[in-house]
Amino acid sequence: MLSPRSLLTVATTTVVALTTLAPVPAAASPHTYRVVDLGTLAGGDGAATAMNDRGDIVGWSTVASGARHAVRWRHGVITDLGVLPGDTDSTAVDVNEFGDVAITSFGADYLTRAVLWRNGHLLDLGTLGGENSVAIGVNDRRQVLGTSEPAGDMPHRFLWRDGTFTDLGREYFYEFTADVNNAGDVVGGWNVPPQDYPCTCVGGRLRDGVLTQIGSEAVGVNNRGQVVGAANGRAFRWQNGILTDLGTLGGDWSRATAINDRGVVVGQSTTTAQWHPFLWRDGAMTDLTTRGVRETDVIEDINIHGQFVGARGNRPVLFR
């Protein structure tokens, strides 16, 4: 693994539509998070993967057979979103403000299909011509981000809306696509040990390069066009060509995993001894283990109210 370096300031021509939001007032006293076990379908395993600003939470839960099913939690009620006919497992990966849920359904023959759950119905999005498709996210324009291989080709990124695919081009070997915002900007990166290949974190519907840097990845983008991830072992936030090093909790390494529309970031960072979950806000990084979160808790997403979701062990949890 490479030693941390000073992060680069990158100029770009990517045009990002910014949303003006009122600043979040400083808390009068440190907030301690209440951890809520969301429950599962059959008392087994589960995890929360995403949430919207209305409080809808999605993820997966095991059923009595041991299979995983995509689920939604709303107002304390868990709903089994099911699997495609003939499939065995599914998992929900994202939810928009309309309550549309992006799901990947898995068949017994290892084939996968990107699925949209809307108004109680599962819609198979199909493929770009091959056998498989995978869902990655869904935005408030009701575009589903995913990957699928055309017949005889390697996987391509796509945006799907109202039955129409927009092919965004190949997702090359070791490359990954991570997130989409309401403008249709898509981010991703490379994942090649030992992080000695450049990563392109891209926006503008995968047409304009934003960041090219050794050992870097973009994993989240909000509706203000702010991108987060890690570069050379350090969590970053990118906005308008400026790359900000978010720092660490005292160790050498950090990685941002999600950002909300107020610019609040969650992720993980090393202390002098181990990895801890963090929250970064207004230039300050807070060790969440001092706020009721455990070292081993996994944080997957954060909404505009500062609530976040993930897993504690094998249980799906909400932190609020």
N, C-alpha and C positions, 0 to 999 in steps of 0.2 A: 504494500500500500504506500502511495506517495505521501511525503510529508506535506502538511498544509502550506499553501503559499498565499501571498496577497492576492485577493480577488481582482479581476480586471474590470474596468469600466468599459462597457461596450456601446458603441454608437450603432444605431439601427434606423432604418427607414420605415419600420413597421408602424402602421397607424393604429392606435388603440383608442376606442371610445371610453372616456372616463366618466364615472358617475360620482357626483359630488355628494358626500355624506357628511353629516355633522360629526365632529370629533367625539369619541367616547370619553365621558368625564372620568377623571381618576377616581378610583374607589376610595372611600373614606377609610377603609381598613382592609387588610388582605382577605380575599375571598377564599373560603374553604369549600371545596366541591362536595356535594352530596352525590353518592354513587347509587344509582337505581338499577337493580337487576330487572331486565325487561321480560324475562321468562322465555320459555321455549314451548314448542308444540307438544312434546311428549316427555318433558322433564329432562331431556338429554342435553346435548351440546348445542351451541349456537354462537353467532357473532353478529354485531351490527357493523355495517360497512359504510352507510351514508345517511344523511338527514337533510331535510329542507328547512326553510325558515319558519314554516308553519308548525314544525314539530313532528312531521312524519319521519319515521325511521325505518330503514330497510336493511336486510341482511339475509341470513339463513338460519335454519334450525333443523335438527334431526327430527324425524318422525319415528313412529313405533318400529318400523322396519329397519331403522338405522340409516336410511337414505336422507340426504339433505334436500330441503325444500326452501325456495325463496319465500321470505315472509315480509310483512309490513306490520309495524307497531304504530297504532294511532290511539291516543287518549287511553293508554294502558291496555288496549285490546290487540292481540296478535291475530293476524290473518294469514292463512296458508295461501300463497299465490300459485302454488301448484307447479307442474311440469308439463311439457308438451306431450301429447298422446304418444305412448310407446317409450318415452324417456324415463330415466330413473331418478335423476337428481337435477337440482337447479339452484342458482344463487343469485340474489339481487345485488347489483353493484352501484345503483344510483337512483335518485328520485328527484323530480323537478317540483316546482311550486304548484303545478296542476295535480300532483299526485301520480303522474305517470312514472312507472318503474322500469328501469332497464335491467334485464335478466339474461343470464346465459343458462340454457337448458342442455343437459348432458344425456346422451343415449348410452345404452348398454354396449354398443359397438364403438364407443369413444368418440362418436361424432358430436359436434356441438352446434347449437343454433342461438343466434341473437334473438331475443324476444322482448316485446314491449307489453307490459301489463297496463291496461287502461280500462277504467270503469268496470272492473270485475272480469275482464276478458284477456286471455293471452293471445298475442298476435305474433306469429312466426314471421320474422323479417326476411327470411330467405337468405340467399348468398349472392355473391358476385359471379356465380357460375360454377364454383366448386362445390364441395360437400359441407364445408364448415363455415360458421360465422361465430363471432364472440362479441358480446356487448361490453362497452367500457364506461359509457356515461350517457346522460340525457340532459338537455338544457331546456330553458323556458320557451324556446322557439319550437319545442317538441322535435328537435333533431336528436337522433340517436347516434352516438359515436361508437364505432366498433372496428373490427378487422374481419376480413374474409378473403379467401383465395379465389381468384378466377380459375376456371378450368385449366389445369396444367401449369399454374403459376404459383409463386410464393404469395403469402398473404399481402393484401392491400388494406390501407386504412379507408374507412368510408364514413360519410354522414348520410343517414337515412331520414326521410321525412315524407309522410303521407304516401308511402308505397314506392317512393323514388329514391334510388341510391345515387349519391355523388361520390365517385371514386377519387380519393385523395392521393392515390399512388402507392407504390410499394412500401411495405414495412420491412426493411432489409434485416438480414440475419443479425441477431443480438440487439436489434433496435426494439424499442417499445413505445406504445402510445398510452398516455396516462390520463388526460383530462380535457374537457371542452367547456367553454363559457357561452354566454348567451349571444355573443357576437360571432360564434362559430370558430373562434381561435382554438387551436389544438396544440397541446404541449406533450413532449415525450423526451426520449433520449436514448443513449446507448448504455449497455450493461455488459462490459467485457472485462473480466479480471485480467491483470491487476489494475484496472482502470487506466490503461495506457493508450486508449483510443479517444479521439475527440468526440464530444457529444454535441449534437445540434438540438437545441431547445427551440422549438419552432412555433410561430404564430401565423396569423393571417391565413388560416385554412391550409396550413402546411406549405405555403408558397414562399414565405419570407423567413430567412434565418435570423434568429434573435441572438443566440449565444453559441459560440463554438469554443470549447475549452476542454482541455484534457481532464478526464475523470469527473465529468459533470452530468447532471440529470435534472430534468424539470418534471415535477410530479403533480403540481396543482396550479390552476389559474382561476382568478375570480373575475367578476363582471366589470371590474375597473381595469382589467388588463394586467394586473400584478401577477407575476409568475414566481413560484417558490420551488425549491428543491435543494440540491447540494452540488457544490463545485469544489473539487480538490479537498473533499472531506469536511467542508464547512457549509452550514445552512446559509442559503441566500434568498433574497427577494429582489426580483428584477422589475423595474418600472421605467418606461420611457427612456430606455438605453442606459439606465443607471443600475448597477449591480451593488446591492448592499449586503455586506457580511453581517449576519445576525449574531455572530459570536458563539460562545459555548458556555457551559456551566462550570468551567474550570479545567476541563480536559482539552484534548486536541481536536475532537471531532464533533460534528453536529449534522443533522439532516432534517430539513423541513418536510412535512408530509401533507399539509393542507392549509388553506387560507380562506377566510371569510370575506364578505364584501366590505367590511370595515378595516381590512388589512391586518387582522389578528391572525397569527400563525401558530400552529402546533407542530410538534416534531419530537425528536430525541437528540440528546447530547450526552457526551461523556462528562462525568465529573473527574476528579483525580483518580477515581477507582473503577467506576462503572457507568453504564448508560442509564439516564433518567429521562422521563417525558418532560417536555417544556412547553410553555406558552410565551410567545414573543408579542409585545404590544408597546407601541410608542417608543421604540428604541430600547426597551428593557426586556431581558429574558428571565422568566420566573421558573424555578424548579418546582414542578407540580407535585413532587413528593412531599413538599412542605405545605400543600394545599389539599391533602386528602386523597391523592392519587398514588398508586403503588408503582414501584420500579418496573414491575413486570406487566403493568396494564398496557394494552395496545390501543392507541388513539387513531381512528381512521378518518374522521371528518369533524368539522366545526361549522356551526351556523351563525347567522348574524347576531344572535342573542348571546353568543359566547358559550353555548352548550356544545358538548362534543360527545361522540359515541365511539364505541369500539368493543373490546372484550377484556374481561378479567378472567384469566384462565380459560375455561371452556364455556363461559357464560357471556351473553350479550349485555352490555351495560350502557347507561346514559350517565354522563357527568354534568351536573347542573348546579 
